[in-house]
Amino acid sequence: MRPTNAVPLAVLMPGSIARVVDVAGSGAFRRRLMDMGFVQGASVQVIRDAPLGNPVEYCIGGTHVTLRKHEAMHILVDGTSGRMALRRGFGKGFRHGRRLGRKRTQR
Amino acid sequence: MKEALKTLRIALAGNPNSGKTSIFNAMTGARQKVGNWPGVTVEKKTGVLTYGNYRIQVIDLPGTYSLTSYSVEERAARSFIVEERPDVVIHVVDAGNLARNLYLTVQLLELGVDLVVDLNMWDDFEDSGATLDRDKLCTLLGSPVVSTIGHRGEGVDELIAAAVRLAEERCERHRHVPISYGSHVDDVLAELVDVIEAQAGLEGDYPFRWVAIKLLEGDDEIVDLVRIRAENAQPILELVERASRHIYNATGADPEKVISEGRYGYIEGALKVSMTKQKADRMALTRQIDNVFTNRFLGYPIFFLFVWLLFQATFKLGSYPMEWIDRAVGWLSATAAAVLPESLVSDLIIDGIIGGVGSVAVFLPNILILFLGVSILEDSGYMARAAFLMDRIMHALGLHGKSFIPMLMGFGCSVPAIMATRTLESERDRILTILLVPLMSCSARMPVYILIAGTFFAERAGSIVFLIYTIGIVVALLIGRLFAKTIFRSAHAPFVMELPPYRAPTVKGLLTHMWERGRLYVQKMGGVILVASIILWFLGAFPQQAELTTRYNDEVDRLNAIGSVEALDRVDELEMELAAIRAENSYIGRAGKLIEPVISPLGYSWQMGVSLITGFVAKEVVVSTLGVLYHAGEGDTDTTLPKVLRDPSSGISPLAAFGFMVFVLLYTPCIAAVAAVRREAGTRWMLFSIAYQSALAWFAGFAIYRVGCLLGLG
């Protein structure tokens, strides 16, 4: 039932705003995300990356929370929103949000 | 005649960062008791107050976002509510963030508790320009709604009054309206409730509708409960199975998700009709501060500045009062020695009791200063930012960003560092951090390194000591990863951490916290450390060897009477000899010799074995024990400890000496640290910690010595 235009939250650049369409994963992990407000329809804003690239600060429902990138991969957002930009390097090998993290560390 | 007080029990629930602690403090004042929830190391605080003719016991539940069975904190909170049935539950809500906070309110309502909703930090809410129709929210939630400003204590009396009134009335007006999760779930729920009701064995503590919801959510604890308690669980579980499939087919999502969304939907609806939007963004200032504090370039320098200040304050500033305590203890011993006639009892009082009390008191300045600092970091909201900055690095050790501060404090002293792990919310992170903190080389181990490295590696001593510290960090990294992948594998929780708005800490809040930690240390750990110190003194002083001592003393008296230079030199020699013989023949000395077969493969002499055992009191004692056992003199004679140790007759090679330093680095730090581990993590983890560290130290010492010998370094 996932919309085809959904993208993982982890690939959004800081400054982007998007709507949550689905939270993947299971058990304690997914539940914790839902308890913090990551549910379908919620609006989430990417605030900033930590200086070492991980974790990332998000604003969800008026609360600022942090997530590691590989965790934010489980949150799918609507990819058609106007106010968003995708991170460079999104594509092959990104699957665990690792590549991006490493790139930023080298800076 | 005075009427007997009736007892009420009120539980405080709420999210972390909702100001629950300040409400608790305002309600109960200083009359608090700190303990643990049964079976887990989650802190449980209770307090007492009198109101009218009620004696009210207030129980502070762990701060949680939800009431699932996924975390120990949430399980502790909900099992208290379900099993202990407090008369009233007060839910402390951050008024500035109603949507997220009311999510827990809804779950409390599902549990069917008598609930008072406390809109805390009401000043922030009003400043933001929003308005709230409290009566309407009250009707929608079916619970009284009160507003408070916790850190100023405003509205707390009204809050207590509302809770008491609710307990007295339990009036119909406050019967809760069941929350709707959408027609698909609601229909299924009604059916499920009927089936559960029809089964014998489930009536009692658990509201049926709540059980039904939890079953649909797939809550392990409740599924097990039904299996155990219901006479016939089969029809219930079959229906749950069928209902879940039905919900999935109708909505495209599993029940847990649909129910969560239902709760948010209910809250959104309630707030839509009762609240007007906030005009000012309450996070605006916070965002600006964060632009600096978590800035790519400034973030770390600022962080390290704060941490440096904290470290300096704790251990440098703390060293002054520590010195005063040391001097006071010294003065006390001297006075006691002068007043009391020399006997076994006076020895016990002077060396055992006064020394023991001194060893407890000496940590107090560190603990108080550290916790003042930690409270400032926590209450202001900076601690979460520190964790945000450090998480990338700490995650490599299998730890949480917040573990950094305790780990760093470990370089000063393991005792306050272990106590500082309380800032970590999850039990898994806390225990893992507690297990790793002692690997950070504490300052008490420094005298050992200075002696050994200075003796055996003279000009390279600095590099060697640095190497020892590095080994500690590397071992912590490896062990952290190992434990994270083995013992703590199942309990991985996501790094979902709230970054709360910055707030100015209140003096009262800081002092309360500092006082609480200090008291906890003295009460819960002081006794253990004192008793252990006395026992170790006993083992060091016994058996008495009175005859030997008398013989030596007679000889000393005779030589003193002669008074020539040679005679006095001989007196010094005799006294050293006596001390060494007594130490060797004491129970500790015998134990040291007993373990000789264990430590000789590591290349250590029996004297080193004894010093490792006495080092259990405190690491500095290793040095003084070696001094006694090797007949070391003071000043610049031929018999100073370094010279004696370097002499081939000591039986210590440089390689073994290096291994010895690593052993001292890795094995159980001291009795006080062990007491701290027991206090914070429980007896089982304490035993584990002692066992793994001793094993680690032995294997490391063994590997260094044996590999070194093979390489021809011995």
Interface residues (C-beta under 8 A of the other chain):
Chain A: M1 V23 G27 A28 F29 R30 R31 R32 L33 M34 D35 M36 G37 V39 Q40 G41 A42 I47 R48 A50 P51 L52 G53 N54 P55 E57 C59 G61 G62 T63 H64 V65 T66 L67 R68 E71 G101 T105
Chain B: Y65 S66 T68 Y70 S71 G96 N97 A99 R100 Y103 G252 A253 E256 K257 S260 E261 Y264 R282 M283 T286 R287 D290 T294 N295 R296 F297 G299 Y300 A384 A387 F388 L389 D391 R392 I393 H395 G401 H492 A493 P494 F495 V496 M497 E498 L499 P500
